[in-house]
Amino acid sequence: MREQKTNRLHDFVRTKGEVYVWLASMGLVIGLTMIVFLLGLILWEGVKSFWPEPVAVFELRQDAGGAMQQIAGQITKEQEKAGQATAAENAALEYQIRTANRDTYGSSYRYLDSSQIASVTYPSGLVEVERMEFGNAVGFPESVVFGKSGRTVASGSEEFAGALAKAVQDAATRRAQIEKIEKKEIGSINAEMTSLRNRERSLKSKDEKTAEEEKEIAGKVGSLQGEFEKLATRARELRGEQKNDVLVLRLASGETRTIATGDIVGYFYPNDLGFFGKLGLFFHRLVLFLIENPREANTEGGIYPAIFGTVVMTLLMSVAVMPFGIVAAIYLREYAKQGFMVRCVRIAVNNLAGVPSIVFGVFGLGFFVYLAGGTLDQLFFSETLPTPTFGTGGVLWAALTLALMTVPVVIVATEESLAAVPRGVREGSLACGASKWQTIQRVVLPAAAPGILTGLILAMARGAGEVAPLMLVGVVKLAPSLPLDGDFPFAHLERKFMHLGFHIFDLGFQSPDAEAAKPMVFATTLLLILLVVFLNLFAIIIRERLRKKYATGAF
Amino acid sequence: MPDPIDTPARFRPSKAVLFVDSVMTYFVKAGGVLVITAVLGIFAFIFFQIYPLFKKASLQEMRAVAVGETDYKILGMDEWGALPFLVGEGGVVRFVDLAGDGQISEKKVPFDSEKNITAVSWLPEKSELVFGSEDGFFCVVAVNYTRDFSGGNKVVASLKAEPWIAIGPEGSRVEAIAYNEGSEGKLAAAILFSPENGGKKEVRAVTLRQKKTIMGAGKLEAGIPFDLTEKAVKNPDRILVNKGADSVVVASQEGEIDYFYLSDGALGLRQRFHPFEGAKDSRIATLNYLLGGVSLVATNPEGLNSVWSLYVPEGGNSRVFGKTKTFPAMAGSPDAYANSLRNKEFLLAAGDHLSLRYGTTEAVRWDGKLPYKVKLAGISGKNDRVLLLDTEGKLHVFSLDDPHPETSFNALFGKIWYEGQNAPGYDWQSTGGSDDFEPKLSLVPLIVGTLKGTIYALIFAVPIALMAAIYTSQFLEPRARRLVKPTMEIMASLPSVVLGFLAALWLAPILETRVPSLFCIAVLVPVTAVLVGYALSMLPMSVRQYLRPGYEFLIFIPLFLLVSWGGWELGPQIEKLFFVVPDPATGGQIADFRRWWPLVTGTPFEQRNSLVVGFMMGFAVIPIIFTIAEDAMSNVPVALRSGSLALGASRWQTARYVVLPTAAAGIFSALMIGLGRAVGETMIVVMATGNTPIMDMNIFSGMRTLSANIAVELPEAPHHSTLYRTLFLGAMMLFLLTFAVNTAAEVLRQHLREKFKTI
C-alpha cells in the first residue's frame, strides 16, 4: 500500500524545463533533416540524370493540340496548373514533357494539361538518338540509307539492327580520326607556327634579323603550311563522308526526319530495355560523362576537362600550400619565442581562414595576375605583347590564390598536431643527444604527420569546392585545351582551365536553356559533392584515429 | 664555440649535425617569417590599390611660353595638349607648338569670303570653332588634328571652314554665337545687335542641315530660322546651345536665364530662372555646360559657384534646370572656365585663384593661388594637361594627374545628386552606355544589401544552430553525438556554389508559389515541439521511463516530417482564405500570395529574393555556429555540471543556468564567426538574388552584396580604373569587417579557455 503511494507520487514529479529540451531537439532535427534531404536530393537527381526513362506517347484530344495529334516524350514534372487555385475550380494537373527533337519542335520541353491528354502508351520500337547537335531525337526508325551504295535497309528487316550499328560505328571511327587530325596534329602545327612567328617578331624587334634566319623561318613556315593543307583536306573529306549514311526517323507527331550517322553519338530503345539493359546503359552514360568533352554549350556530353582542371588546380595548390604552411607552423610552434607577438600572429593567421574567399580572389587578380603576371610577360614574353601570356588568369595563378586562401587552414592544423606531440617524446629525443632539428625531423614531424595530412586534405576540400575567387583568376566556361598535354613544354600553367564548381555556376546560371541543362548540373553537383565529402570524411577519420592515439599523451 | 666543460669527443655532436641544425633554424625562421609576412601582406597590397582613390589631383607647372600680349578670346587644344591654339581679335588663329620649342605659327582660316569677325566660340568636344561676323553671318570651322608619324611623333593641325550662313537680319552684328551638333540635328544661336533696331539686342537661332553624299558629308545649309527676341530676357548677354542641339540657353546681363527647348519644329520657352537671386550681386560671371550638356556651371561676380542640372521634378513632366550642387566660392569674379572631356571635372579661374572641381561630387580637386592672373584656361582631351593663359601673354603648361576624380568619401558613402535624378540618393551603377555617363559609386546600397542578406540568414540560422548545439552538447546520447558532429562538419564543407545553384534553380521556383506553406511550417514546427514536449513531460513516470533521455530527437524526426508535410499542404488553404486578390485578366478573385504582397505592401515580389538567400545562406552558416557553440558548451568543466545536477537541478536548469552563462563568450564568438561567413558569402548571393543594388529590407526582393558585386563586376573592370579600385575598396571593407569580427571572436574564445583553466 505504502509502496504504491510513493509510486503514484513519483508519477507526478515533474522535471523542470523538459519542454525546452524538446524545443532544443527540434533544432538538431531540423538541421539533420535538411542536410540529409539536400544530399538525398542531389544524389537522387544526379543518379536520375543517367538512368534511361521510358518514353511515353501521348494521344492528344482533337481540340487541344492543333495539328499535332500525338507527341512522344518523358514526363519530367507534374504540377498543379498555376493561377487556378481558387476554391471553385478543380486544380488541373500540368505535365512538363521532355519531347526531345528540338530541331523540329523548337524547344525540348512542352507543357500539357491533363485535360488535353486522351491516352498514354509506351510503344515498343521507339528509338532515342543522342546527337551531336540539337539534343536528342525520339521517334520510330524507318530505315537506314547508305549513301555510297544507295542501299536502303528498312526497319522491319532483320538486317536493320546490324546495319544501323555498323553505320554508327563507322561514323564514330571517322569522328575519332577527325578529332585526332584537328585537335592533335593540326594543333601541334599551330603551336609550332606560333612559336616561329614569335621568334620572327622578337628578332624583328631587336633588329637582329638576318636574311638567313628570315629564309629559314619562311621555309619552315612554308612546309608547315603544306602539312596543314594536307591534313585539313583529309579532315574535310572525312567530314563529307560523315553525311553519307542517314537514319530515317518518323516522329510521333508524324513528321519524317533524317539524321546523318555522323551526327549520332549513340542510340537506344528506351521502352524495350529490361532492368539490366537500363543498368548497362546507366553505367555506359556515367563513363561517357566522366571521360568525354562537353558539347552544345556544355549542356550535353561529358565534363572531362572540368574534372581534369579541378584536379590539376587542386594538386598545384597542394604543392604550393604544403611546404609554406608547414614551415610557417613549425616556426610558430617550435622556433618563435612564445609571447604576445606570436599570439597576435597566431590569431591573425587563424582569422585569415575566416576572411571571405572573394577577397583572396581580388588579391590574386591584383597581385598574381596583374603584378606578377604582368612583370613576367614584360621580362620573358615581350614578343607576344600586348596579348598577355601570364598577365591574365590561368591555372597557376588560380592555384596560388587558393593556396594563399588555404594556407591558414594548413598552418592551424599543423600547429595543433605539433602541439599535440607529447612533451616527453621531445625531451626524450633531446636527452638522447639529438639536435633540435633532428628532433623535429625524426620525432616530432612523423608523430604529427597524420594531423598535418588532415589539414592538407581539409585545405584541398576547401580549394576544390571554392568558385568565387576562381572567377577572377582564370576559370572559364570552355577551355580550348587542357593545362597538361602532349605539346612542349607539356605543362601549360598559363592556360585558363575549367572547374567543376564553375561548371555548375555556368550551367545553372548562364546557360541559355536552363531547363535542358538541369540533369547535367545535378550530375556535376553530385560529382563535386562526392569529391568534397570524401576528402572531408577522409580527414575526419584520420583525425579521429589520431585523437585516440594521443588521447593520453596530449598536453 | 669553446666548450666550458671538456666534453669527450665521442659525446660531442658532429659538425655536420650542428651545421644542418643551424641551417634549418635559419631556414625555418626565415621561411616562417616570410610566409606570415606574405599572408599579412595581403592587407598592405589591397591598401595600396585603393589608396589612389582618396588622393587629390596634382597640378605641376611644366613650362611657360610667351605668346604675345594680344587680346585672345579662345584657348583650344588637341587631345594630347601638344599643339594648342589661341584665337585673337579679328579671327586670328595662332598655334603654339608645345611638343617642340614653343614656336608660334599663324594659320589663316580658309573662309569662303572675308568678313569682319565680331564673335567666336569653341566646342572642345567637336573640335570646332564658330565665328560670328559683323553682318549677321556665322561660320563653323573644324580644327582637325592628326598625328604625323613621318618625322617622329608630331601633331599637325589643319582648318576647314564651312560656308558663311546668315543668322540675323542684314546689317546686324553678331555679339555672341553658340552652336552644337547632336545626333538628331544641328543648331546655332546668336545674340545680335542691329543699330537700326534702336540698339535693341536680338536673339536668333537657326537649325542646320548637312546633306550626306557619296563623297562624304556635304556643305552646311540653313534650315528653320527662329526669332526668340520677344520671348527671351531683356538685355541678353550670353548664349549656349547644348550637346544634343535641341535647346538654347540665354542669360541676361541682370543674371536671369531662359531655357528654350526645341520640339515639334518650335523653340519654346520652357523655364526662366535666376541662379543667384538674393545674392549681393545677382549677375552672372560665367555660364557653361559640363561634359554631357545636362548641367550648367554658373558663377557670379562675387565668386559664388553652383551647378544646375536638368531633371524632371516631382509631379512635373518635362526636364527643367534645378540647383543640384553648390561649390565653395572663388576669391573673385571668375573669368576663365574649362571642362574636361573625360569626366565632369571643370576648372575655374578668378584672377590668381585657380580651382579644379568635380561636378558630380561637389569636390574641390585642386585649389591654389598662382603668381599671375589667369585669362583663359583649357583642359586637354586626355585629361592630362592644363593650359593657362595669363594676362601678361604667357601660356603656362601644367601636367594634370587626377585619375580618380569620381571618388571621395562623400561619393562612396554619402548621398549624391546625380544628373537626371530629382533628389540626392545612394546609387551604384558603375558603367553606362555613353562617354559622358556619370559613374555612380556609392557603396551604401551594397553595404545595406550585405547586411540584409546577413540578417535574414542569421534570423534563420541562429535559433536552429544554437538549439541544436545545446541539445547535442547537453542532452544527446554520446554515441549519437559522435555521428552528429561529423555530419554537421560535412554540411559545413558543402561548396557554396552547390547551395547557390540549389537556391536558384530548385528552391526559388518552389518557394515562389509556396510562401504561405513556409510560414505555416515556421509556426507549426516550434508550436508542435512545445506542445508535444509539454504533453510528454506530463505523462506519468511509469510511462515516461520508457522515453530514454538523450533520444528525444528520434521521436521528433517523424513528427517533424509529419508537421512539415502538414504545413506544406495547409499553405494553399491559408492562401485561399487570406491572400485573395482580384485577377486583372479575368476580373475574378484568385488566391496568389505573389500578387497579394505587392498589392498590400507596395513592395515588389521577386522569385529570387532574400527569403531564398536567407534560407540557403543560413544553411551554410548553421554548421559553423553549431560546431563552435557546441565545442564551447561541451568544454564547460564537468565538475560544474555534476555539481549542479547533484544539487538537484534538472538537466535543463543545469544547461540554462550553469552551462549557458559559462559558455556565453564561446557562443557569442560562434555567432560572430557565423556572421563573418554570411557577410562574405559570394556564390549563393550571386546566383540566388537578382543582384540589383537596391536599398530596402523587403524580404521578397533581392539585393546586391559587396562580395557579389566584386564577383560580378571585377572581371570586366579595366586594370587600375576607378571601378577596379573601388571594387578593391569593397574587398578591403569585407576583409576588415570579417577580420575584426573574427579577431573579437577569437579573443573571446581564448578568454573563455583561460577561465575554464582556473575552474
Contacts between the chains, C-beta under 8 A, distances in Angstrom:
chain1	res1	chain2	res2	distance
A	7	B	542	7.4
A	10	B	541	5.2
A	11	B	540	3.9
A	11	B	541	4.7
A	11	B	542	6.1
A	12	B	540	7.3
A	12	B	541	7.9
A	13	B	541	6.6
A	14	B	537	6.4
A	14	B	538	7.4
A	15	B	537	6.7
A	15	B	650	4.5
A	15	B	651	7.5
A	15	B	652	7.6
A	16	B	650	4.5
A	16	B	652	6.3
A	16	B	653	5.6
A	17	B	650	5.6
A	17	B	651	7.8
A	17	B	652	2.8
A	17	B	653	5.9
A	17	B	656	6.7
A	18	B	533	6.2
A	18	B	534	8.0
A	18	B	536	7.5
A	18	B	537	3.6
A	18	B	650	7.6
A	18	B	652	6.6
A	19	B	530	5.7
A	19	B	533	4.2
A	19	B	534	5.1
A	19	B	537	6.3
A	20	B	533	7.7
A	20	B	652	5.0
A	20	B	656	7.2
A	21	B	471	7.2
A	21	B	475	5.5
A	21	B	533	7.0
A	21	B	552	6.3
A	21	B	651	6.8
A	21	B	652	5.5
A	22	B	529	5.4
A	22	B	530	7.2
A	22	B	532	6.5
A	22	B	533	2.7
A	22	B	536	7.2
A	22	B	537	7.8
A	22	B	552	5.9
A	22	B	556	7.2
A	23	B	467	6.5
A	23	B	526	6.7
A	23	B	529	5.0
A	23	B	530	6.1
A	23	B	533	6.4
A	24	B	467	4.5
A	24	B	468	7.5
A	24	B	470	4.8
A	24	B	471	3.9
A	24	B	474	7.9
A	24	B	475	6.8
A	25	B	467	7.9
A	25	B	471	5.0
A	25	B	475	7.2
A	25	B	529	7.6
A	25	B	552	4.2
A	25	B	553	4.5
A	25	B	556	5.3
A	26	B	467	6.4
A	26	B	525	6.5
A	26	B	526	6.7
A	26	B	529	4.2
A	26	B	556	6.1
A	26	B	560	6.9
A	27	B	463	6.8
A	27	B	464	4.8
A	27	B	465	7.1
A	27	B	466	7.0
A	27	B	467	2.6
A	27	B	468	3.9
A	27	B	469	7.8
A	27	B	470	7.6
A	27	B	471	6.2
A	28	B	467	7.1
A	28	B	468	4.0
A	28	B	471	4.8
A	28	B	472	6.0
A	28	B	476	7.2
A	28	B	484	6.9
A	28	B	553	5.4
A	29	B	553	5.3
A	29	B	556	4.7
A	29	B	557	5.6
A	29	B	560	4.9
A	30	B	464	5.2
A	30	B	468	7.6
A	30	B	525	7.3
A	30	B	560	6.8
A	31	B	464	5.7
A	31	B	465	7.2
A	31	B	468	4.8
A	31	B	488	6.9
A	31	B	491	7.6
A	31	B	622	5.7
A	31	B	623	7.8
A	31	B	626	6.8
A	32	B	484	7.0
A	32	B	487	6.6
A	32	B	553	7.8
A	32	B	557	7.9
A	33	B	557	6.9
A	33	B	560	6.2
A	33	B	561	7.2
A	34	B	619	6.4
A	34	B	622	8.0
A	35	B	487	6.3
A	35	B	488	7.6
A	35	B	490	7.4
A	35	B	491	4.5
A	38	B	494	7.8
A	38	B	502	6.9
A	38	B	619	7.6
A	41	B	502	7.7
A	41	B	506	7.4
A	42	B	498	7.4
A	42	B	502	7.7
A	82	B	513	7.1
A	83	B	583	7.6
A	83	B	590	6.2
A	83	B	592	6.9
A	84	B	590	7.9
A	85	B	572	6.0
A	85	B	575	7.1
A	85	B	576	6.8
A	85	B	590	7.2
A	85	B	591	5.5
A	85	B	592	7.5
A	86	B	576	6.8
A	86	B	580	7.9
A	86	B	588	7.2
A	86	B	589	6.4
A	86	B	590	5.5
A	86	B	591	5.8
A	87	B	576	5.6
A	324	B	31	7.4
A	324	B	35	4.8
A	325	B	35	7.6
A	327	B	27	7.7
A	327	B	28	5.8
A	327	B	31	4.0
A	327	B	32	5.8
A	327	B	35	6.4
A	328	B	31	7.0
A	328	B	32	4.8
A	328	B	35	3.9
A	328	B	36	5.9
A	328	B	39	8.0
A	330	B	28	5.4
A	330	B	32	7.0
A	331	B	28	5.0
A	331	B	29	6.0
A	331	B	31	6.7
A	331	B	32	2.3
A	331	B	33	7.0
A	331	B	35	7.9
A	331	B	36	7.8
A	332	B	32	6.4
A	332	B	36	7.7
A	334	B	28	7.5
A	335	B	25	6.6
A	335	B	28	5.5
A	335	B	29	5.5
A	335	B	32	6.8
A	336	B	29	7.9
A	336	B	32	7.0
A	345	B	36	5.7
A	347	B	743	6.0
A	347	B	746	4.9
A	347	B	747	7.1
A	347	B	750	7.8
A	348	B	40	6.4
A	348	B	739	7.9
A	348	B	743	7.5
A	349	B	36	6.7
A	349	B	39	6.4
A	350	B	742	7.6
A	350	B	746	6.0
A	351	B	738	7.7
A	351	B	739	5.5
A	351	B	742	3.8
A	351	B	743	5.4
A	351	B	746	6.1
A	352	B	39	6.0
A	352	B	42	7.8
A	352	B	739	7.7
A	354	B	673	6.1
A	354	B	676	4.9
A	354	B	677	7.0
A	354	B	738	5.6
A	354	B	739	7.8
A	354	B	741	7.9
A	354	B	742	4.2
A	355	B	680	7.0
A	355	B	734	7.7
A	355	B	735	5.6
A	355	B	738	5.2
A	355	B	739	6.1
A	355	B	742	7.7
A	356	B	676	8.0
A	356	B	679	7.1
A	356	B	680	2.3
A	356	B	681	7.3
A	356	B	682	6.7
A	356	B	707	5.7
A	356	B	734	5.2
A	356	B	735	7.7
A	356	B	738	6.0
A	357	B	680	7.2
A	357	B	682	6.8
A	358	B	680	6.6
A	358	B	682	4.6
A	358	B	707	4.6
A	358	B	710	5.3
A	358	B	711	5.9
A	358	B	731	6.9
A	358	B	734	7.2
A	359	B	42	7.7
A	359	B	46	7.7
A	359	B	680	7.1
A	359	B	731	4.8
A	359	B	734	5.5
A	359	B	735	4.8
A	359	B	738	8.0
A	360	B	42	7.5
A	361	B	710	7.6
A	361	B	711	7.7
A	361	B	714	7.9
A	362	B	46	7.0
A	362	B	710	6.0
A	362	B	714	6.6
A	362	B	727	7.0
A	362	B	728	6.1
A	362	B	731	4.0
A	363	B	42	5.0
A	363	B	45	6.2
A	363	B	46	6.2
A	363	B	731	7.6
A	365	B	714	6.6
A	366	B	45	6.5
A	366	B	46	7.2
A	366	B	49	5.5
A	366	B	728	6.7
A	367	B	45	5.5
A	370	B	719	5.5
A	404	B	38	7.8
A	404	B	39	7.0
A	404	B	42	7.3
A	407	B	35	7.0
A	407	B	39	6.2
A	408	B	39	7.2
A	411	B	35	7.9
A	433	B	11	7.4
A	433	B	13	6.8
A	435	B	13	6.1
A	435	B	17	5.2
A	435	B	18	6.7
A	435	B	20	7.6
A	435	B	21	4.0
A	436	B	21	5.9
A	436	B	25	7.1
A	437	B	20	6.1
A	437	B	21	4.4
A	437	B	24	4.1
A	437	B	25	6.9
A	438	B	17	6.7
A	438	B	20	8.0
A	438	B	21	7.1
A	440	B	24	7.9
A	441	B	24	7.9
A	461	B	493	5.6
A	462	B	493	7.3
A	464	B	495	7.8
A	465	B	493	7.0
A	465	B	494	7.5
A	465	B	495	3.0
A	465	B	496	7.6
A	465	B	497	7.3
A	465	B	498	7.7
A	466	B	495	7.0
A	467	B	495	7.0
A	467	B	496	7.4
A	467	B	497	4.3
A	467	B	683	5.5
A	468	B	496	7.5
A	468	B	682	3.8
A	468	B	683	5.5
A	468	B	686	7.7
A	468	B	707	7.2
A	468	B	711	5.5
A	471	B	711	5.6
A	471	B	715	6.5
A	472	B	710	7.8
A	472	B	711	7.4
A	472	B	714	5.6
A	472	B	715	6.2
A	501	B	495	5.6
A	501	B	497	4.4
A	501	B	498	7.8
A	502	B	497	7.5
A	504	B	497	5.3
A	504	B	498	6.6
A	504	B	501	5.2
A	505	B	497	5.3
A	505	B	500	7.3
A	505	B	501	7.0
A	505	B	683	6.7
A	505	B	686	7.8
A	505	B	687	6.8
A	508	B	501	4.3
A	508	B	504	6.4
A	508	B	505	5.2
A	508	B	687	6.9
A	509	B	501	7.4
A	509	B	504	6.6
A	509	B	686	7.7
A	509	B	687	5.3
A	514	B	505	6.6
A	518	B	505	6.8
A	521	B	501	6.2
A	521	B	505	7.1
A	525	B	498	5.3
A	525	B	501	6.5
A	525	B	502	8.0
A	528	B	495	6.1
A	528	B	497	7.9
A	528	B	498	6.6
A	529	B	494	6.8
A	529	B	495	7.4
A	529	B	498	6.2
A	532	B	493	5.6
A	532	B	494	7.1
A	532	B	495	6.0
A	533	B	490	5.6
A	533	B	493	7.1
A	536	B	489	6.7
A	536	B	490	5.5
A	536	B	493	4.6
A	537	B	486	7.5
A	537	B	490	7.1
A	540	B	486	4.9
A	540	B	489	6.4
